[in-house]
Amino acid sequence: MSISAAEMRRLDEAAIRDHAIPSLLLMENAGRSVCDVISREYEPCKVLVLVGKGNNGGDGLVVARHLANRGYKVEVALLEDPAKFKADPLLNLTMIVKMNIPRVSMSDVVTEEEVLARCRKADLVVDAIFGIGIHSPVCGIFESAIRAVNRSGKPVLSIDIPSGLDADTGCVHGVAVKADWTVALALPKSGFFEREGPRHTGKIEVVDTGLPRELLRPFLNSPCL
């Protein structure tokens, strides 16, 4: 069973409010689970992680940290000024800085070709630009980055949802990542199966983020869960 963006936000809020699970821990669990998928499928290699300012970007930073600890050559591309980062992603960026993981700022005007060149140096591109909250057309550096990713010819793994795809309707907001693999956090999103969703998600794998089972139960098919 799939879930809407609003329902997913309510589950996260309930976990934080009613079960005393810190949002930072949910982010850590999500990133580690995505890292486990990458580690299972890829030997240590060059990985480029494209990061936005929100929680999806924070998940990407957790992925970058754990991949680096497992021997991957990781580069983080920051598509937003860190001054605009939310609290949890900012803390994870601080950890990245302390670990001396290579990073490049692309928050200023950067061409599609510049992003493309970085993508082509990697063996795997991780899309952590936008999460499930996007509802407006993609533009600026984000449009350039997504177009570059799609042109790169490199394997692409999207965290939770391909950036630019609407989590509810499956519509593309101007441009969206065409992922080879979408690692959905906790539950698949409704938009995966609507309109343009199937053309952008690639293979879908759902991973655990540590949400309490009682919160997930109404969305699970098995009667024994």
PATORKOL-267341 format. One record per atom (N, C-alpha, C): x, y, z. Coordinates in steps of 0.1 Angstrom, whole numbers, plus 2048, in hexadecimal, padded with zeros to 3 digits. Example, Ala and Ser with C-alpha at 12.3 -4.5 7.8 and 13.67 -1.06 7.14 Angstrom:
# residues 2
8847C784E 87B7D384E 8847DF84E 8807EA847 8897F5847 88180084F 
# end
This chain:
# residues 225
8087F4800 800800800 80980C800 8048177F9 80C8237F8 80682E802 80D839803 80984380C 80B851805 80285A809 803868804 80E87080C 81287B806 81C88480D 81688981B 80A88D81B 804892828 803887832 80087B82E 7FF86F838 80D86C83D 81786D834 82586A838 829874842 826881840 82A88B849 824889857 817885857 810882863 81687786B 81A86C864 82186186B 82E866871 83686D86A 842872870 84087B87C 83688487B 83288D886 82E885892 82687A890 82187289B 82C86A8A1 83686689A 84185F89F 8498688A8 84B8758A4 85287F8AC 84A8838B8 83E8868B6 83588B8C1 8318818CB 82C8758C6 82686B8CF 82F8608D3 83A85E8CC 8438538CF 8518588D3 8538658D4 85F86B8D9 86B8678D0 8698658C3 8748618BA 87986E8B4 8858728B7 88A87F8B1 88A87E8A2 88788A89B 88888B88D 896887888 8A088B88F 8AE88888B 8B087988B 8AA871894 8AC863894 8A485D888 899862884 89285D878 89A85F86C 8A186B86B 8AA86E860 8B6865860 8BB86286B 8C785986C 8C384B868 8B784686C 8B3839868 8B0838859 8AA842854 8A8843845 8B584283D 8BE84B841 8CB84B839 8D383E83B 8D3839847 8DA82C848 8D4821840 8C6820840 8C0816838 8C2817829 8C3824824 8C6826816 8D5822814 8DD82581D 8EB82181C 8ED81281B 8E580B823 8E57FC823 8E17F7815 8D77FD80E 8D37F9801 8DF7FB7F7 8E58077F8 8F080A7EF 8FC8007F1 8FF7FD7FE 90A7F4801 9077E67FC 8FB7E27FC 8F77D57F8 8F97D47E8 8F67DE7E1 8F67DE7D3 9037E27CC 90B7EA7D3 9177F07CD 9237EE7D6 92E7E97D1 93B7E97D8 93F7F87DA 9487FA7E3 94D8087E5 95180E7D7 94B81A7D5 94D8217C8 94C8307CA 94C8377BF 94A8467C0 93B8497C0 9378517CA 9298547CB 9278637CC 91F8697C4 91B8777C5 90E8787CB 90C8807D6 9008827DD 8FB8907DB 8F08927D4 8EB8A07D1 8E18A37DC 8E38AE7E3 8DC8B17F0 8D58BE7EF 8C88BE7F3 8C08CA7F5 8C08CE804 8B88D9807 8B98DE815 8B08D781F 8A68CF81A 89C8C9823 8A08BC829 8968B582E 8998A8834 89E89D82A 89989E81E 89E895814 8AD897812 8B28A3812 8C08A6811 8C78A181E 8C18A2829 8C689D836 8C888E835 8BE88782F 8C087982D 8CC876825 8CE87E81A 8D987C811 8E687E818 8E7887821 8F388A829 8F687E832 8EC878838 8EE86C840 8F4861838 8EE85F82C 8F3855822 90185781F 90586481C 913867819 91C864824 918867830 92186483C 92385583E 91884D83D 91A83F83F 921838833 91F83D827 92783781C 93683A81D 939846822 94784A824 94D84182E 94683E839 94B835843 94D82783E 946823833 94781682E 951815822 958820820 96381F816 95F824808 95382A806 94F8307FA 95683E7F8 9598427EC 95E84F7E9 9528587E6 94F8607F0 9428687F0 9458777ED 93D87D7E5 93D88B7E3 92F8907E5 92E89B7ED 9218A17EF 9208AE7E8 9158AF7E0 9128BB7D8 9078C27DF 90A8CE7E5 8FF8D67EC 8F98DF7E2 8EC8DD7E0 8E48E57D6 8DE8F17DD 8DF8F37EA 8DA8FE7F1 8E59047FA 8E49107FD 8EC917807 8EA910815 8F490C81C 8F2906829 8EA90E833 8EA91B831 8E3925839 8D4922838 8D091C82E 8C191982C 8BD90B830 8C7903835 8C48F6839 8BB8F5845 8B28EB846 8AB8E9852 8B48E485D 8AF8E3869 8B88E0875 8BF8D2874 8B78C8871 8BC8BA870 8C68B8865 8C38BD859 8CC8BC84E 8D98C4851 8D88CF857 8E38D885A 8ED8D0864 8E78CA86E 8EF8C2877 8F78B7870 8F08B0867 8F68A685F 9018AB856 8FF8B7850 9098BE848 9158C1851 9138C585D 91E8C8867 9278BB869 9208AF86A 9278A386B 9308A085F 92A8A3853 9318A1846 93D8A9846 93C8B684A 9488BF84B 9528B9854 94E8B5860 9588B086A 95F8A4865 95889C85D 95E88F857 96789284B 96789F847 96F8A283B 96A89B82E 95E89882D 958892821 95889D816 95D89A80A 95D8A4800 94F8A97FD 94F8B67FB 9428BD7F8 9448C97EF 93A8CC7E7 93B8D77DE 92E8DF7DE 92F8EC7DF 9238F47DF 91F8F77D1 9128F57CE 90C8F87C1 9009017C3 9009087CE 8F59117D1 8F591E7C9 9019227C4 90192D7BB 8FD9287AD 8FE9317A3 8FA92D795 904923790 8FF91778D 90790C788 90090777B 908904771 902900765 8FF8F1765 8F68ED75D 8F28DE75B 8FF8D6758 9078DC74F 9138D574B 91D8D3757 91E8DC760 9278DA76C 9228CF775 9158CF777 90F8C477F 9118B6777 90F8B776A 9118AA762 91F8A5764 9298AE763 9368A9764 9398A2771 9338A777C 9358A1789 92E89378A 922893784 91A886784 92287B77C 92887F771 92F875769 93C87076F 941877779 94D872781 94986878B 93C86778E 93885D798 934850792 93484679B 92E839797 91F83779A 91B83F7A4 90D83F7A9 90984E7AD 8FE8527A9 8F885F7AD 8ED85D7B6 8ED8637C2 8E28627CC 8DB8707CB 8CE86F7C9 8C587A7C8 8BF87D7D5 8C38877DC 8BD88B7E9 8BA89A7E8 8B489E7DD 8B18AD7DB 8A48B17E1 8998AB7DC 88C8AE7E2 8858A17E7 87D8A37F1 8758987F7 8678987F2 85E8947FA 8508937F6 8488A07F7 84E8AB7FB 8478B77FC 8468C17F0 84C8BD7E5 84D8C67DA 83F8C77D3 83B8D37D0 82E8D67C9 82F8E17BF 83B8E67BC 83D8F17B2 8478ED7A8 8478F479D 8518F0792 8608F1797 8688E8793 8768E8796 87D8F278C 8868FA792 88C90478A 89B906790 8A290F789 8AF91378D 8B990778E 8C2907798 8CC8FD799 8C68EF79A 8BA8EF7A0 8B38E27A2 8B08DC794 8AA8E478C 8A78DF77E 8B48DB777 8BE8E3778 8CB8DF772 8D08D2777 8D08D0784 8D58C478A 8CD8B8786 8C08B9786 8B88AD782 8BA8AA773 8BB8B476B 8BD8B175D 8CB8AB75B 8D58AF762 8E28A9761 8E289B766 8DB898771 8DA88A776 8D488176B 8CA886765 8C387E75B 8CB87C74E 8D488574C 8DD884740 8E987C743 8ED87974F 8FA874753 8FC86674E 8F285E74D 8F485074A 8F9848756 8FA84E762 8FE84776E 8F2841775 8F483677D 8EA831785 8E583C78F 8D883D791 8D384779A 8CA8417A4 8CC8447B1 8C483F7BC 8BE84B7C2 8B084C7C3 8A98567C9 8A58527D7 8A785B7E1 8A38597EE 89485D7F0 88C8547F3 87D8557F6 8758577EA 8798617E1 8728647D5 87B86B7CB 8798687BE 8828707B4 87E87F7B5 8898877B7 8868957B8 87F89B7AC 8758A37AF 86D8A97A5 8608A17A2 85E8957A7 85288D7A6 8498907B1 83C8927AE 8328957B8 82F8887BF 8308887CD 82E87C7D5 8208777D4 81687F7D1 80887B7D1 8038787C3 8068807BA 80087F7AC 8088787A2 8158777A4 81E87279A 82187C78F 81D888790 820892787 82E897788 83489B77D 8428A177D 8418B077E 8488B6787 8478C5789 8528CB780 8508CA773 8598D0769 8638C6765 86B8C176F 8758B776C 8778AE779 87A8A2777 87C899782 88788F77F 88D88A78A 898880788 891873783 89886D77A 895860775 89E85677C 899850787 8A1848790 8A283978A 8AD83378D 8AE82478A 8A881D796 8A98247A2 8A581E7AE 89F8297B7 8948267BD 88E82F7C7 88D8287D4 89482C7DE 8938267EC 88982E7F4 87D8297F5 87282F7FC 87482E80B 872839812 873838821 866835827 86682A82E 85A825836 84F81F82D 84B826823 84082181A 84282780C 83D820802 83D8267F5 8338327F4 83683C7EC 82D8477EB 8238457DF 81884B7E1 80D8497D7 81184D7C9 8198577C7 81D85C7BA 8268527B3 82B8497B9 83483F7B2 82C8387A7 81F8367AA 81782D7A1 80D835799 80E842799 80584B791 80C852786 80685577B 80A85D770 81985A76D 82286476F 83086276B 83885B775 832857781 83A85178B 841844787 83B83B780 84282E77C 84E831773 84E83C76B 85983F762 865845769 863849776 86D85077D 873849789 86B84078F 87083979B 87982E799 87982778E 88181C78C 87D811795 88780979A 8847FF7A4 8818057B1 8778007B8 8738067C5 8777FC7D0 87E8017DA 8817FA7E6 87D8027F2 8757FC7FC 871803808 87A7FF813 87E80981B 887806826 88180C833 88580683E 88180A84C 887817850 87F820856 88582C85C 88382C86B 87E821871 87C82187F 86F826884 86582987B 85882D87F 851821887 84A824892 84481A899 83A812891 83A805893 8317FC88B 8227FF88C 81E804897 810807898 80C813890 81581C88C 812827883 811822875 819818872 819813864 80E809861 80980386B 8007F8869 7F47FB860 7EE806861 7E2809858 7E6809849 7F380B846 7F780C838 7FD7FF833 7FE7F583B 8047E8838 7F97DE834 7FC7D6829 7F27CD824 7F07C082C 7FB7BB832 7FA7AE839 7F27AF846 7E87A7848 7E07A7854 7E77A3860 7F379D85E 7FA79886A 8047A3870 8057AF868 80E7B986D 8077C3876 
# end
